[in-house]
Structures are given as C-alpha cells and as structure tokens.
Amino acid sequence: MKQVLGIVAAFFCMPLLSRVKKLGFGGSLIITGLIMSIFASIPLNDVLDAFKGVFLSPSTINTMLAVIMIGCLGTVLNKYGILQKIVSNLESIISNPKIIIMLLPAVLGMLPVPGGAILSAPFAKNLGEKLGLPMNKRSVINLTFRHVAMFLVPFSSTMLLVASLMEDVSVYRVILLNLPFIFIYISGAYLLHLKNIEYQKNDGFVQEKGAIKKLIIYSAPIYGIILINSILKLPMWISVSLSVAFTYFIVDEKKDYAKTAIKGINISTLIMLVGVYFIQNLIKGQAGVMELFSQLFLNATGFSILLVITVIATVLGLFTGLNLVSIGILLPLVNNLPIAPMEKTIYVFFILIWAYIGYYYSPLHLCQILSNSYMEASLTSVSKENLKLMPILALTSFILFYAYRLILL
C-alpha cells in the first residue's frame, strides 16, 4: 500500500513540474520518477536499474528509433509538400473536411508503433486550421480517431497480446464484439467535437482526374510502412527508414534531402521518451503493487469483478501510459476462471475497453504527449476536452457487456 500511495503522491507533483519551462516535459517526467522512488521507498539500486533499463531493453530501443524515424519521415513529408498533396487529393475525392480529419488519423492508426499520433498530427493541424478548430481540439480529434484501429486490426499489438494470452479466444470474435463499441465511440466523438463546426461548402465540387492514382502514390510512404512491417517482419524503425528512403524518389526537389530528414530528430522528444519509460520501469518493478491488483481480482465475484477490472485497468493505465500492462495482468486472471470460451471473450472485450480508457487519459500516454507537443496544446486544455467522451465509453462498456451476456450465453 505504501508503494501505491507513493506513486499517487508523485503523480500529483507532475502537473506542477511540467509548468517549469526550463525542465521541459521530459525533465519533469524524470524528476517525477525520482520523487516516486523516494515516496515509495524504492531502493536506489532498483531506481538505477529502472533508468538503465530504458537503454538496455531491445523493445524500448526499437520504439525510440521508430519514433525518431517517424519524426524524420514527418519532416520530409511536410517539407516537400507530400502531406499537402495527400490532403489535396483526398479533398478532390471527399468534399467534407470533417470526414477527412476523422479518416486520416484512423488510417494512420493502423501503424503499430507507440507515439504514432505524431505522424497524423500534421494532417490534423492543417485540416483543423481550415475548420477553425483551436489547438486543443485538433489534438483531441487526432488522438481520438487514431486509436480506432487498435480495436479492429488483428495485427495490432493489443490483438497480438490477446492471441498470445488467450488461446481459446478468437481475436476475430473480439473484433466483432468491438464493432458496436467503435460505432458509438466514433459517433460520440463526432457529436462532441465536430458536429457544430461550420465549414465552407464547395457547391461546384468535381473530382479531379487522376486524384485516386495520385493519392495511392503520395500515400505510399505511409501504407508502405505497414506492408513492409507486416510482410517482411522487419523492426518498425527499419520499416520507417525504408519509407524515408523511398520518399526521396517521389519528391520533386531532392536537394538537401538528408539534411532535411535529420532535422526531424527532436531531442526534447527523446528526453520525453526516456522519462516515460523510466517511470514505467519503476512501476512495473514494484511487485507489491502488482500483487495487490491480483488479489483484488481473485477475491471478487459477479458485478464486483467488473468494478475490479475498471479499477485495475484504469489505475495501471494512468500510472504507466500503456494499455498492454493492464491487459497482460488481467487476461491471465480471466483465463484461469472456470468459464466457457465465449464468456471469456466477453470479458476480454470489457478489459480492452477499460485498458484503453486508463492509458488513453494518462499523462504518460506517448501519443498524447507527442500530439500535444506538436499542436503546442497544454495537457490541461486537451484533458478537459477529452474527458467529455469518457462517460459515453464507460456506460457503453457496461451496457454492451450485459447485452452480449444476454444474447450470446
């Protein structure tokens, strides 16, 4: 319990630290981790191991390299007008910019890399300007629609983890159960953030000849990453690097291409990543915290199991900025319950929603950090706008859970 209280106390300090501009968000994260280690009485050796682990974990290094390369890709796509060409060709096919600002982050959300919201951020920022949206709303829309894919794509990290932990649960059945939730999710987000936004209609809209062909060519650096990663099974950072190299051949002006790409490397973003992973390592290393969550779940029954799931998933998500941590803890517990595969599938559906809610609203959520940074939007202003959707998601999760039990069991 002391460890839990120490972690909570440290997180209360983070908003104050983030206001110190000289520290930057990355610096405030690292200091928050140090404060956490003091309040939770974490031994010095464990603190050092947590920090060193940031630079020793292959998955962490791959993620950091991928985010670096995505920054390079985003820079060249923007500098050489590729992003603008994608948007203009989409606008030649779809006349409503509100549809485009929802569609682009959702499509780019298929890119299975932490912090991938930074790739769709330029689109959301430019389209948001046309719609007259404030920066915090642009970031919210980018974040909200980017995460649709994780519920629907079978090769997302979430679904891959489900498949590895729940052998008798089909991810495709989970995806089918997710469809009504996603419909409500998208509808709610549209009503809250875009419904009342006015835009200038183009009454003389005519689809430009060859727009679809051009869209396929200019968006190749983006969907090419997914194809390379999924077919060749190369690490994500290599897939993005190959995409950066491919982009060289479709830009009009090739002078100083390498220098432009290198300018996309953001040191402050790297420090943020170090801070995020440092805190995650500290929390995951506290056996007492994880044991507390396990005991809560195993001692619960009936409706109380759902409440325990919401608490565990929300707390772990908020503290780590990851949905995979709570999924990795809760799914094995469900797998041990003496229930039929279909009932387990319904529990998996419920867990995925709350694992998402916990990490989506976390100040350590990497997508949120990067998107807010790109939009120059404060965490407070984005959170206020973001929280409007949470009651809809929470209520929908319970309604669908009991509806599925009634219909399918």
C-alpha positions as CSV (number, residue, x, y, z in Angstrom):
1,M,0.0,0.0,0.0
2,K,2.9,2.3,0.7
3,Q,4.1,1.8,-2.8
4,V,0.7,2.7,-4.3
5,L,0.4,5.9,-2.1
6,G,4.0,6.9,-3.1
7,I,3.2,6.5,-6.8
8,V,-0.1,8.5,-6.4
9,A,1.8,11.3,-4.5
10,A,4.4,11.6,-7.2
11,F,1.8,11.9,-9.9
12,F,0.2,14.8,-8.1
13,C,3.6,16.6,-8.3
14,M,3.9,16.2,-12.1
15,P,1.5,19.0,-13.2
16,L,3.5,21.4,-11.1
17,L,6.8,20.3,-12.5
18,S,5.5,20.4,-16.1
19,R,4.9,24.2,-15.7
20,V,8.7,24.8,-15.2
21,K,9.6,25.5,-18.9
22,K,13.3,25.0,-18.4
23,L,12.7,21.4,-17.3
24,G,10.5,20.5,-20.3
25,F,8.1,17.7,-20.1
26,G,10.8,15.1,-20.4
27,G,12.7,16.6,-17.5
28,S,9.6,16.8,-15.4
29,L,8.9,13.1,-16.1
30,I,12.4,12.1,-14.9
31,I,12.1,14.2,-11.7
32,T,8.6,12.7,-11.1
33,G,10.2,9.2,-11.3
34,L,12.8,10.3,-8.7
35,I,10.1,11.7,-6.4
36,M,8.1,8.5,-6.8
37,S,11.1,6.4,-5.8
38,I,11.5,8.5,-2.6
39,F,7.8,8.4,-1.6
40,A,7.5,4.7,-2.4
41,S,10.8,3.9,-0.7
42,I,12.2,2.2,-3.8
43,P,15.8,1.1,-3.2
44,L,18.5,3.1,-5.1
45,N,19.7,0.0,-7.0
46,D,16.1,-0.5,-8.3
47,V,16.0,3.1,-9.4
48,L,19.3,2.8,-11.3
49,D,18.2,-0.5,-12.9
50,A,14.9,1.2,-14.0
51,F,16.8,4.0,-15.6
52,K,19.4,1.8,-17.2
53,G,16.6,-0.5,-18.4
54,V,15.5,2.3,-20.7
55,F,18.7,2.0,-22.7
56,L,19.1,-1.8,-22.4
57,S,15.6,-3.1,-23.5
58,P,15.5,-4.0,-27.2
59,S,11.8,-3.2,-27.5
60,T,12.4,0.2,-25.9
61,I,15.3,1.0,-28.2
62,N,13.3,-0.1,-31.2
63,T,10.4,2.1,-30.2
64,M,12.7,5.1,-29.6
65,L,14.4,4.6,-33.0
66,A,11.0,4.2,-34.7
67,V,9.8,7.5,-33.2
68,I,13.0,9.2,-34.3
69,M,12.5,7.9,-37.9
70,I,8.8,8.9,-37.8
71,G,9.9,12.4,-36.9
72,C,12.3,12.3,-40.0
73,L,9.5,11.0,-42.2
74,G,7.0,13.6,-41.0
75,T,9.6,16.3,-41.6
76,V,10.3,15.3,-45.2
77,L,6.6,14.7,-46.0
78,N,5.8,18.1,-44.7
79,K,8.8,20.0,-46.1
80,Y,8.5,18.6,-49.6
81,G,4.7,19.0,-49.8
82,I,3.8,15.3,-49.7
83,L,1.3,15.8,-46.8
84,Q,-0.3,18.7,-48.6
85,K,-0.6,16.6,-51.8
86,I,-2.3,13.7,-49.8
87,V,-4.7,16.1,-48.3
88,S,-5.5,17.9,-51.6
89,N,-6.1,14.6,-53.4
90,L,-8.3,13.4,-50.6
91,E,-10.2,16.7,-50.8
92,S,-10.6,16.0,-54.5
93,I,-12.2,12.7,-53.6
94,I,-14.1,13.7,-50.4
95,S,-15.6,17.2,-50.2
96,N,-16.2,17.2,-46.5
97,P,-13.1,18.2,-44.5
98,K,-14.7,16.9,-41.3
99,I,-14.7,13.4,-42.8
100,I,-11.1,13.7,-43.8
101,I,-9.9,14.9,-40.3
102,M,-11.5,11.8,-38.9
103,L,-10.4,9.4,-41.6
104,L,-6.7,10.3,-41.8
105,P,-5.8,9.6,-38.1
106,A,-7.8,6.4,-38.2
107,V,-6.0,5.1,-41.3
108,L,-2.6,6.1,-39.9
109,G,-3.6,4.4,-36.6
110,M,-3.0,1.1,-38.4
111,L,0.7,1.9,-38.0
112,P,1.6,-0.3,-35.0
113,V,4.1,2.0,-33.3
114,P,4.0,3.8,-29.9
115,G,3.7,7.5,-30.4
116,G,2.4,7.1,-33.9
117,A,0.0,10.0,-33.4
118,I,2.9,12.3,-34.3
119,L,2.5,11.1,-37.9
120,S,-1.1,12.1,-38.2
121,A,-0.6,15.3,-36.2
122,P,0.4,17.4,-39.2
123,F,-2.8,16.4,-41.1
124,A,-5.0,17.2,-38.1
125,K,-3.2,20.5,-37.5
126,N,-3.6,21.7,-41.1
127,L,-7.2,20.5,-41.5
128,G,-8.1,21.9,-38.1
129,E,-6.9,25.3,-39.3
130,K,-9.3,25.1,-42.2
131,L,-12.1,24.2,-39.9
132,G,-11.2,27.0,-37.4
133,L,-10.6,24.5,-34.6
134,P,-8.5,25.5,-31.5
135,M,-5.3,23.6,-31.0
136,N,-6.6,21.5,-28.1
137,K,-9.5,20.3,-30.2
138,R,-7.1,19.4,-33.1
139,S,-5.1,17.3,-30.7
140,V,-8.2,15.6,-29.2
141,I,-9.5,14.7,-32.7
142,N,-6.1,13.4,-33.7
143,L,-5.9,11.2,-30.6
144,T,-9.5,10.1,-30.6
145,F,-9.7,8.8,-34.2
146,R,-6.1,7.5,-34.3
147,H,-7.0,4.8,-31.7
148,V,-9.9,3.3,-33.6
149,A,-7.6,0.8,-35.4
150,M,-6.4,-0.9,-32.2
151,F,-9.9,-2.3,-31.7
152,L,-10.3,-3.5,-35.3
153,V,-6.9,-4.5,-36.7
154,P,-5.9,-8.2,-36.0
155,F,-2.2,-7.4,-36.2
156,S,-2.3,-4.5,-33.7
157,S,-0.2,-5.0,-30.6
158,T,-3.3,-5.3,-28.5
159,M,-4.8,-8.1,-30.5
160,L,-1.5,-9.9,-30.8
161,L,-1.2,-9.9,-27.0
162,V,-4.8,-11.2,-26.7
163,A,-4.0,-14.1,-29.1
164,S,-0.8,-15.0,-27.2
165,L,-2.5,-15.0,-23.7
166,M,-6.0,-16.4,-24.5
167,E,-5.6,-19.5,-26.7
168,D,-9.3,-20.4,-26.7
169,V,-10.4,-16.8,-27.6
170,S,-10.6,-15.8,-31.2
171,V,-9.4,-12.2,-31.8
172,Y,-11.8,-12.0,-34.7
173,R,-14.7,-12.6,-32.3
174,V,-13.3,-9.9,-30.1
175,I,-13.1,-7.6,-33.1
176,L,-16.8,-8.4,-33.9
177,L,-17.8,-7.5,-30.3
178,N,-15.8,-4.3,-30.7
179,L,-17.7,-3.1,-33.7
180,P,-20.8,-1.7,-31.9
181,F,-18.5,0.0,-29.3
182,I,-16.4,1.6,-32.1
183,F,-19.6,2.8,-33.8
184,I,-20.7,4.6,-30.6
185,Y,-17.1,5.8,-30.0
186,I,-16.9,7.5,-33.4
187,S,-20.5,8.8,-33.2
188,G,-19.9,10.3,-29.8
189,A,-16.6,11.9,-30.8
190,Y,-18.2,13.4,-33.9
191,L,-21.1,14.8,-31.9
192,L,-18.8,16.3,-29.2
193,H,-16.0,17.7,-31.4
194,L,-17.2,18.2,-35.0
195,K,-21.0,18.3,-35.4
196,N,-21.4,22.0,-34.8
197,I,-18.3,23.0,-36.7
198,E,-19.1,25.1,-39.8
199,Y,-17.1,24.8,-43.0
200,Q,-17.3,26.4,-46.4
201,K,-19.1,24.0,-48.8
202,N,-17.8,23.7,-52.3
203,D,-21.0,23.5,-54.3
204,G,-19.1,23.1,-57.6
205,F,-17.1,20.1,-56.3
206,V,-15.8,17.9,-59.1
207,Q,-13.4,15.0,-58.5
208,E,-10.0,15.8,-60.1
209,K,-8.9,13.5,-62.8
210,G,-6.3,11.1,-61.5
211,A,-6.8,12.0,-57.9
212,I,-7.1,8.4,-56.7
213,K,-3.9,7.4,-58.6
214,K,-2.0,10.4,-57.1
215,L,-3.3,9.5,-53.6
216,I,-2.0,6.0,-53.9
217,I,1.4,7.2,-55.0
218,Y,1.8,10.0,-52.4
219,S,0.5,8.0,-49.5
220,A,2.8,5.1,-50.3
221,P,5.4,6.2,-47.7
222,I,2.7,5.7,-45.1
223,Y,0.9,2.5,-46.1
224,G,4.3,1.1,-47.3
225,I,5.4,1.1,-43.7
226,I,2.6,-1.2,-42.7
227,L,3.2,-3.5,-45.7
228,I,7.0,-3.8,-45.1
229,N,6.5,-4.4,-41.4
230,S,3.7,-7.0,-41.7
231,I,5.0,-8.9,-44.7
232,L,8.8,-8.8,-44.2
233,K,8.5,-8.8,-40.4
234,L,11.2,-6.1,-40.1
235,P,11.5,-3.9,-37.0
236,M,9.3,-0.9,-37.2
237,W,12.2,1.6,-37.2
238,I,13.7,-0.2,-40.2
239,S,10.4,-0.2,-42.0
240,V,10.1,3.6,-41.4
241,S,13.7,4.1,-42.5
242,L,13.0,2.4,-45.8
243,S,9.9,4.6,-46.2
244,V,12.1,7.7,-45.7
245,A,14.4,6.4,-48.4
246,F,11.5,5.6,-50.7
247,T,10.1,9.1,-50.3
248,Y,13.3,10.5,-51.8
249,F,12.2,9.2,-55.2
250,I,8.8,10.8,-55.2
251,V,9.7,14.3,-54.1
252,D,10.2,17.0,-56.7
253,E,13.2,18.7,-55.1
254,K,15.9,16.3,-53.9
255,K,18.5,18.9,-52.8
256,D,19.5,18.7,-49.1
257,Y,17.0,15.8,-48.6
258,A,19.2,14.0,-46.0
259,K,19.8,17.2,-44.0
260,T,16.1,17.9,-44.0
261,A,15.3,14.4,-42.7
262,I,17.9,14.7,-39.9
263,K,16.3,18.0,-38.8
264,G,13.3,15.9,-37.9
265,I,15.1,14.4,-35.0
266,N,13.8,16.1,-31.9
267,I,16.0,15.9,-28.8
268,S,13.2,17.0,-26.4
269,T,11.1,14.1,-27.7
270,L,13.8,11.7,-26.9
271,I,14.1,13.0,-23.4
272,M,10.3,12.6,-23.1
273,L,10.6,9.0,-24.1
274,V,13.3,8.4,-21.6
275,G,11.1,9.9,-18.9
276,V,8.1,7.8,-19.9
277,Y,10.0,4.5,-19.9
278,F,11.8,5.3,-16.7
279,I,8.5,5.7,-14.8
280,Q,7.0,2.7,-16.4
281,N,10.0,0.6,-15.4
282,L,9.8,1.9,-11.8
283,I,6.1,0.9,-11.5
284,K,6.4,-2.5,-13.2
285,G,9.3,-3.3,-10.9
286,Q,7.1,-3.0,-7.8
287,A,5.9,-6.5,-7.0
288,G,3.7,-5.3,-4.2
289,V,1.6,-3.1,-6.5
290,M,1.1,-5.9,-9.0
291,E,0.3,-8.4,-6.2
292,L,-2.4,-6.1,-4.8
293,F,-4.1,-6.0,-8.2
294,S,-4.1,-9.8,-8.5
295,Q,-5.6,-10.3,-5.1
296,L,-8.4,-7.8,-5.7
297,F,-9.4,-9.6,-8.9
298,L,-9.3,-13.2,-7.5
299,N,-11.4,-12.3,-4.4
300,A,-14.1,-10.6,-6.5
301,T,-17.4,-12.1,-7.8
302,G,-20.3,-11.1,-10.1
303,F,-20.6,-7.4,-10.8
304,S,-17.7,-6.7,-8.4
305,I,-15.4,-8.4,-10.9
306,L,-16.3,-5.7,-13.4
307,L,-15.6,-3.0,-10.9
308,V,-12.3,-4.5,-10.0
309,I,-11.4,-4.7,-13.7
310,T,-12.3,-1.0,-14.2
311,V,-10.1,0.0,-11.1
312,I,-7.1,-2.1,-12.0
313,A,-7.2,-1.2,-15.7
314,T,-7.7,2.5,-15.1
315,V,-5.0,2.8,-12.4
316,L,-2.4,0.8,-14.3
317,G,-3.2,2.7,-17.5
318,L,-3.0,6.1,-15.8
319,F,0.3,5.2,-14.0
320,T,2.1,3.6,-16.9
321,G,0.6,5.2,-20.0
322,L,0.3,1.7,-21.5
323,N,-2.7,-0.5,-22.1
324,L,-0.7,-3.6,-22.5
325,V,0.3,-3.6,-18.8
326,S,-3.2,-4.0,-17.6
327,I,-4.1,-6.4,-20.4
328,G,-1.1,-8.5,-19.6
329,I,-2.2,-8.7,-15.9
330,L,-5.9,-9.1,-16.3
331,L,-6.2,-11.6,-19.2
332,P,-4.3,-14.4,-17.4
333,L,-6.6,-13.9,-14.4
334,V,-9.7,-14.3,-16.7
335,N,-8.1,-17.2,-18.5
336,N,-8.0,-19.1,-15.1
337,L,-11.7,-18.6,-14.4
338,P,-13.8,-21.8,-14.9
339,I,-16.0,-20.3,-17.7
340,A,-16.7,-21.0,-21.3
341,P,-14.6,-19.5,-24.2
342,M,-17.5,-17.2,-25.3
343,E,-17.8,-15.8,-21.8
344,K,-14.0,-15.3,-21.6
345,T,-14.3,-13.4,-25.0
346,I,-16.9,-11.1,-23.5
347,Y,-14.6,-10.4,-20.5
348,V,-11.7,-9.7,-22.9
349,F,-13.9,-7.2,-24.8
350,F,-14.6,-5.4,-21.5
351,I,-11.0,-5.5,-20.4
352,L,-9.8,-4.0,-23.7
353,I,-12.1,-1.0,-23.3
354,W,-11.0,-0.2,-19.7
355,A,-7.3,-0.8,-20.5
356,Y,-7.8,1.7,-23.3
357,I,-9.6,4.2,-21.1
358,G,-6.9,4.0,-18.4
359,Y,-4.0,4.6,-20.8
360,Y,-5.7,7.0,-23.1
361,Y,-6.3,9.5,-20.3
362,S,-2.8,9.0,-18.8
363,P,-0.4,12.0,-18.8
364,L,2.2,9.4,-19.8
365,H,0.3,8.3,-22.9
366,L,3.0,8.7,-25.5
367,C,0.6,9.6,-28.3
368,Q,-0.9,12.3,-26.2
369,I,2.5,13.7,-25.2
370,L,3.7,13.9,-28.8
371,S,0.4,15.1,-30.3
372,N,0.0,17.9,-27.7
373,S,3.7,18.9,-28.2
374,Y,3.2,19.1,-32.0
375,M,0.0,21.1,-31.6
376,E,1.5,23.3,-28.8
377,A,-1.6,22.5,-26.7
378,S,-1.5,22.2,-23.0
379,L,-2.2,18.9,-21.2
380,T,-4.9,20.7,-19.1
381,S,-6.8,22.1,-22.1
382,V,-6.7,18.8,-24.0
383,S,-7.7,16.7,-21.0
384,K,-10.8,19.0,-20.3
385,E,-11.9,18.4,-23.9
386,N,-11.0,14.7,-23.9
387,L,-12.9,13.9,-20.7
388,K,-16.2,14.7,-22.4
389,L,-16.2,11.4,-24.2
390,M,-15.3,9.2,-21.1
391,P,-18.8,8.8,-19.7
392,I,-20.0,7.6,-23.1
393,L,-17.3,5.0,-23.3
394,A,-17.7,3.9,-19.7
395,L,-21.5,3.5,-19.9
396,T,-21.3,1.7,-23.3
397,S,-18.8,-0.8,-21.9
398,F,-21.3,-2.0,-19.2
399,I,-24.3,-1.9,-21.5
400,L,-22.6,-4.0,-24.2
401,F,-21.1,-6.4,-21.7
402,Y,-24.5,-7.3,-20.3
403,A,-26.2,-7.3,-23.7
404,Y,-23.6,-9.7,-25.0
405,R,-24.1,-12.0,-22.0
406,L,-27.8,-12.0,-22.6
407,I,-27.6,-12.7,-26.3
408,L,-24.5,-15.0,-26.6
409,L,-24.6,-17.1,-23.4
